Structure formats: structure tokens, C-alpha cells
Amino acid sequence: MTGTVLILGSNGKIGHHCARAFAAAGWVVRIYRRGTDMTAAAMGVDVIVNGLNPPAYHNWAKLIPEITAQVIAAAKASGATVILPGNVYNFGDMGGVWSETTPHRPVSRKGHIREAMEARYRDSGVQTIILRAGNFIDPEGNGDIMQAFVLRSIAQGRITSGGAPDVMQAYCFVPDWARAAVQLADKRAVLSRFEDIPFPGHAFTANALRDQLQAHLGRPLKVTRFPWWMMRLAAPFWELARELNEMRYLWNTPHQLCADKFTRLLPDFVPTPMDRVMLAGLPASMTEAKLAGAV
């Protein structure tokens, strides 16, 4: 089943890769232009992919509800199904294998904002598919967690960990998420009105990442802790520092996402292998140099 999809936030990680994935699957792809009438843009579409998110956590308390209201209005007017990326902020700081049945116990302000956002979709009557994922890994960078945080000092032989290096963390390879979104869109007629679907992706520790990258690069790497004290000092006058500091707890909360529901719905889905996902965060120059040395 194909149709027409409206991509919101096409310059971001989710929107960019979803535009590619839907087009490759034969869908007609429309790109929403910020500042225009979203409801008008949605008329005649079958699916809306909501890749809109305020950059750098800016003013979530105001902007997330505004975006949510716009998307729900557009979906109601057009009859479209909404697909959006969920995150793990809802689960709080009680680690484990998180599933669609895991109680939501947000401990951060942003976790409460996301929980309220999801409730608005659930109560709206609009068919909504939340494909919930961990940290995004984008092979094209685009400000993802690997480029901006974990591998920011890889050229100096360092991997940055936000917490203890042996704590399991959930990661999501964005092209895989986009392919899964297409397959769920194809099945929307048999899905419930509101679906909360954990995207299992891959889970690994900073130490496991180090081992994989060491083997690939052929040189030793060191895991170092992120200097959170700098964020605390900067927090009074830098919004991003305040927002990042609030989410520090996740780096010390061991977690991964349960695969059971995802596998039931998409039993034939083949994810990108974990070793390739780990390498995807490396700068192209480092991978090219390694390959050149092997020739």
C-alpha cells in the first residue's frame, strides 16, 4: 500500500531520511515548507511524518504544544495518519528493557512535555503511530549524538561518555527508523488508532563502542567522561547547557528498547548490522584513511 506522504521538518534527521525512504518505496512525497498553512499542505495526503522539533531543545514548553496542535489539526482535516518519533524521556530513571507497557515515570521537565504531547495525540482521535527510539545516529551527521557528543574528540583518540562507560544505552540508526516508518505506513489500515511501538535499534556501551572502533581504526582509543561541571557553570546564561544538564541522568540509566512488538508487526524487517551502525559516526576522512591503508 502506497500513497502520498507529507514530510514535516525535511531538513532534520527524521524528515530527511523519511523523504528518501518513502520515495524509494514508491510514495508521492510532499515537503512541508515552514511558515505555510500546514492544514492546506496536508489535504489529499495519506500520512504525515512529523519530523519537526525545536533545535537545541529551545523553548520546548511553548513550541512542542504549538507544533502538536498544528499537526493534529492538519491530520483531522485531511484524515491522514501521523507518524512521529517518540523518545525514552517518558520512562524516567528506572533502567531496564523498556516496552510499550513500561510505566511512564518522567523525571525531567522535557519528559513531562513529551508525555503530555503523546497524550494529546492519543486523545485527538487522529490515527497516530509513535515509533519510539533511543539516541539517533545519522550517517550524514546532521548534529546527531555521535557527531556532536560521543565522537566529538575521536580525532584525538577519545570517545566521550556522558556517564559510566559500561552503562547500556539505546541507539537508533535513522535510515532504519525511516524504513520502518514506511513499512508501518503500509500497514496503517490494520493498526490501532494509537500505536506506541518501541524501535529496538541497537544497544551498546561506550566501552563496546571503543572496542569496535579500535578494531576498525587499528589504534587504541580512550573513553573519557563528559565535563558536566562546564554545563553547570554555563547553565545560568546558556539555554542548551541547562537542557543538556537536565538529561544527564539518562547516561547513568542502563536501558534498551524491547523488540517484541516491533518484531510482531514487522517480522521481515532487517536492521543495519550493529558494527556498521557503530562505524557510521566516524568522520568520513577517518574511514577513508583506514580503507586506503588496507589497499
C-alpha positions as CSV (number, residue, x, y, z in Angstrom):
1,M,0.0,0.0,0.0
2,T,1.4,3.3,-1.0
3,G,0.0,6.9,-1.2
4,T,1.1,10.4,-0.6
5,V,3.1,11.5,2.4
6,L,3.7,14.9,3.9
7,I,7.1,15.3,5.5
8,L,7.4,17.9,8.2
9,G,11.0,19.0,9.0
10,S,12.6,17.7,5.9
11,N,16.0,19.3,6.8
12,G,16.2,17.4,10.0
13,K,17.4,13.8,10.6
14,I,13.9,12.2,10.6
15,G,12.4,14.2,7.8
16,H,15.4,13.9,5.5
17,H,15.7,10.2,5.7
18,C,11.9,9.6,5.6
19,A,11.7,11.6,2.4
20,R,14.2,9.3,0.9
21,A,12.7,6.1,2.2
22,F,9.1,6.9,1.2
23,A,10.2,8.0,-2.3
24,A,12.3,4.8,-2.7
25,A,9.2,2.8,-1.7
26,G,7.1,4.4,-4.5
27,W,5.2,7.0,-2.4
28,V,4.5,10.5,-3.6
29,V,6.4,12.8,-1.2
30,R,5.4,16.3,-0.3
31,I,7.7,18.6,1.6
32,Y,6.1,21.0,4.1
33,R,7.5,24.5,4.0
34,R,7.8,26.1,7.4
35,G,5.6,29.1,8.0
36,T,2.9,28.0,5.4
37,D,-0.5,26.6,6.2
38,M,0.0,23.1,7.4
39,T,-3.6,22.1,7.0
40,A,-3.7,23.2,3.4
41,A,-0.4,21.3,2.7
42,A,-1.9,18.2,4.2
43,M,-5.0,18.0,2.1
44,G,-5.0,14.9,0.0
45,V,-2.2,13.1,1.9
46,D,-2.4,9.7,3.5
47,V,0.4,10.0,6.0
48,I,2.1,12.9,7.8
49,V,5.6,12.3,9.2
50,N,6.2,14.7,12.0
51,G,9.9,15.4,12.0
52,L,9.5,18.9,13.5
53,N,11.4,19.6,16.7
54,P,12.7,22.8,18.1
55,P,16.5,22.8,17.6
56,A,18.8,22.6,20.7
57,Y,15.9,22.0,23.0
58,H,14.8,25.6,22.5
59,N,11.6,26.6,24.4
60,W,10.0,23.1,24.4
61,A,7.3,24.1,26.8
62,K,5.9,26.6,24.3
63,L,6.9,25.2,20.9
64,I,6.1,21.5,21.3
65,P,2.4,22.1,22.2
66,E,2.1,24.5,19.3
67,I,3.6,22.0,16.8
68,T,1.4,19.3,18.2
69,A,-1.8,21.4,17.8
70,Q,-0.9,22.2,14.2
71,V,-0.2,18.6,13.3
72,I,-3.4,17.3,14.9
73,A,-5.5,19.9,13.1
74,A,-3.9,19.1,9.8
75,A,-4.4,15.3,10.3
76,K,-8.0,15.8,11.3
77,A,-8.8,17.9,8.3
78,S,-7.1,15.6,5.8
79,G,-7.8,12.2,7.5
80,A,-4.1,11.4,7.4
81,T,-2.2,9.1,9.8
82,V,0.5,10.7,11.8
83,I,3.9,9.0,12.4
84,L,6.3,10.6,14.8
85,P,9.5,9.7,16.6
86,G,9.0,9.0,20.3
87,N,11.9,9.1,22.7
88,V,12.8,7.5,26.0
89,Y,12.3,10.5,28.3
90,N,8.9,9.3,29.4
91,F,10.4,6.3,31.3
92,G,12.5,8.3,33.8
93,D,15.5,6.9,35.6
94,M,14.4,3.4,36.3
95,G,16.6,1.3,33.9
96,G,15.7,-1.8,32.2
97,V,14.3,-3.1,28.9
98,W,11.6,-0.6,28.1
99,S,8.5,-1.6,26.2
100,E,5.1,-0.2,25.3
101,T,3.8,-1.5,28.6
102,T,6.5,0.1,30.8
103,P,5.0,2.7,33.1
104,H,5.8,6.3,32.3
105,R,7.7,8.0,35.2
106,P,9.3,11.1,33.7
107,V,11.8,12.8,36.0
108,S,12.7,15.7,33.7
109,R,10.7,18.7,32.5
110,K,11.2,17.6,28.9
111,G,9.9,14.1,29.8
112,H,6.7,15.6,31.1
113,I,6.4,17.8,28.0
114,R,6.7,14.7,25.7
115,E,4.3,12.7,27.8
116,A,1.7,15.5,27.5
117,M,2.3,15.7,23.8
118,E,1.7,12.0,23.3
119,A,-1.5,12.2,25.4
120,R,-2.8,14.9,23.1
121,Y,-2.3,12.7,20.1
122,R,-3.9,9.7,21.9
123,D,-6.9,11.8,22.8
124,S,-7.3,13.5,19.5
125,G,-8.9,10.6,17.6
126,V,-6.2,11.0,14.9
127,Q,-4.6,7.7,13.9
128,T,-1.1,8.1,15.4
129,I,1.9,5.8,15.3
130,I,4.7,6.6,17.8
131,L,7.8,4.8,16.8
132,R,9.8,5.2,20.0
133,A,13.6,5.2,19.7
134,G,16.8,5.9,21.6
135,N,19.7,8.2,20.6
136,F,19.7,9.0,16.9
137,I,22.7,8.0,14.8
138,D,22.6,9.7,11.4
139,P,25.3,8.5,8.9
140,E,25.2,12.1,7.5
141,G,25.9,13.7,10.8
142,N,23.3,16.5,10.9
143,G,24.1,17.2,14.6
144,D,23.4,13.7,15.8
145,I,24.5,12.3,19.2
146,M,27.6,10.6,17.7
147,Q,29.0,13.7,15.8
148,A,28.1,16.3,18.4
149,F,28.8,14.4,21.6
150,V,30.2,10.8,21.7
151,L,32.8,11.1,18.9
152,R,33.5,14.8,19.1
153,S,37.1,14.1,20.1
154,I,37.7,11.0,18.1
155,A,40.4,12.6,16.1
156,Q,42.4,13.0,19.4
157,G,41.7,9.3,20.2
158,R,39.0,9.9,22.7
159,I,35.3,8.7,23.0
160,T,33.2,10.8,25.2
161,S,30.7,9.1,27.6
162,G,28.0,11.1,29.4
163,G,28.1,8.6,32.3
164,A,29.8,5.4,33.4
165,P,31.3,3.7,30.2
166,D,29.7,0.3,31.0
167,V,26.1,1.6,31.1
168,M,23.9,0.2,28.3
169,Q,22.3,2.9,26.1
170,A,19.7,2.6,23.3
171,Y,20.6,3.9,19.8
172,C,18.6,4.3,16.6
173,F,20.1,4.3,13.1
174,V,17.9,6.9,11.4
175,P,17.8,5.3,8.0
176,D,16.5,2.1,9.7
177,W,13.9,4.1,11.5
178,A,12.7,5.7,8.3
179,R,12.4,2.3,6.5
180,A,10.4,1.0,9.5
181,A,8.1,4.1,9.3
182,V,7.4,3.3,5.6
183,Q,6.5,-0.3,6.5
184,L,4.2,0.8,9.3
185,A,2.6,3.3,7.0
186,D,1.9,0.5,4.6
187,K,0.1,-1.4,7.4
188,R,-1.8,1.5,8.8
189,A,-5.2,0.1,7.9
190,V,-4.7,-2.9,10.3
191,L,-3.1,-0.9,13.1
192,S,-4.9,0.6,16.1
193,R,-5.9,4.2,16.4
194,F,-3.0,4.9,18.7
195,E,0.1,2.7,18.5
196,D,3.1,3.0,20.8
197,I,5.9,0.9,19.1
198,P,9.4,0.7,20.6
199,F,12.0,0.7,17.8
200,P,14.6,-1.7,19.2
201,G,17.6,-0.4,17.1
202,H,20.8,-1.4,18.9
203,A,22.0,-1.0,22.4
204,F,25.7,-0.8,23.4
205,T,28.0,0.7,26.0
206,A,30.7,3.3,25.5
207,N,33.3,0.5,26.2
208,A,31.8,-1.7,23.5
209,L,31.9,1.2,21.0
210,R,35.5,1.8,21.9
211,D,36.4,-1.8,21.2
212,Q,34.6,-1.8,17.8
213,L,36.3,1.5,16.7
214,Q,39.7,0.4,17.9
215,A,39.4,-2.8,15.8
216,H,38.4,-0.8,12.8
217,L,40.9,2.0,13.1
218,G,43.8,-0.2,14.3
219,R,44.8,2.1,17.1
220,P,44.0,2.5,20.8
221,L,41.2,4.8,22.0
222,K,40.3,6.1,25.4
223,V,36.8,6.6,26.9
224,T,36.6,9.9,28.8
225,R,33.8,11.4,30.9
226,F,32.0,14.4,29.6
227,P,32.9,17.5,31.7
228,W,29.4,18.2,33.2
229,W,30.9,20.8,35.5
230,M,31.2,23.0,32.5
231,M,27.5,22.7,31.8
232,R,26.6,23.6,35.4
233,L,28.7,26.7,35.2
234,A,27.2,27.7,31.8
235,A,23.6,26.9,32.7
236,P,22.6,30.3,34.2
237,F,23.3,32.0,30.8
238,W,23.2,29.3,28.2
239,E,19.9,27.5,27.4
240,L,21.4,24.4,25.8
241,A,23.6,23.9,28.8
242,R,20.6,23.9,31.1
243,E,18.7,21.5,28.9
244,L,21.6,19.0,28.5
245,N,22.3,19.0,32.2
246,E,18.7,18.1,32.9
247,M,19.1,14.9,30.8
248,R,22.4,13.8,32.4
249,Y,20.6,11.1,34.3
250,L,19.9,9.1,31.1
251,W,23.6,8.4,30.7
252,N,23.7,6.6,34.0
253,T,20.4,4.8,33.4
254,P,21.0,1.4,31.7
255,H,18.3,0.8,29.2
256,Q,17.4,-0.6,25.8
257,L,14.1,-1.0,23.9
258,C,12.1,-4.2,23.7
259,A,11.9,-5.7,20.3
260,D,8.8,-7.9,20.8
261,K,6.0,-5.6,19.5
262,F,8.1,-4.3,16.6
263,T,9.0,-7.8,15.5
264,R,5.4,-8.9,15.7
265,L,4.4,-6.1,13.4
266,L,7.4,-6.1,11.0
267,P,8.7,-9.7,11.2
268,D,10.7,-9.3,8.0
269,F,12.5,-6.1,8.9
270,V,16.3,-6.4,8.6
271,P,18.2,-3.8,10.6
272,T,21.6,-2.5,9.6
273,P,24.2,-4.6,11.5
274,M,25.4,-3.1,14.7
275,D,29.1,-3.0,13.7
276,R,28.1,-0.8,10.7
277,V,26.0,1.4,12.9
278,M,28.8,1.9,15.3
279,L,31.1,3.0,12.5
280,A,28.6,5.3,11.0
281,G,29.5,8.1,13.4
282,L,33.1,8.2,12.3
283,P,34.2,11.2,10.2
284,A,34.4,10.2,6.6
285,S,38.1,11.1,6.5
286,M,39.0,8.6,9.1
287,T,37.1,5.7,7.4
288,E,38.6,6.6,4.1
289,A,42.1,6.8,5.5
290,K,41.7,3.3,7.1
291,L,40.4,1.9,3.8
292,A,43.3,3.5,1.9
293,G,45.8,1.9,4.3
294,A,44.3,-1.5,3.7
295,V,44.7,-1.4,0.0
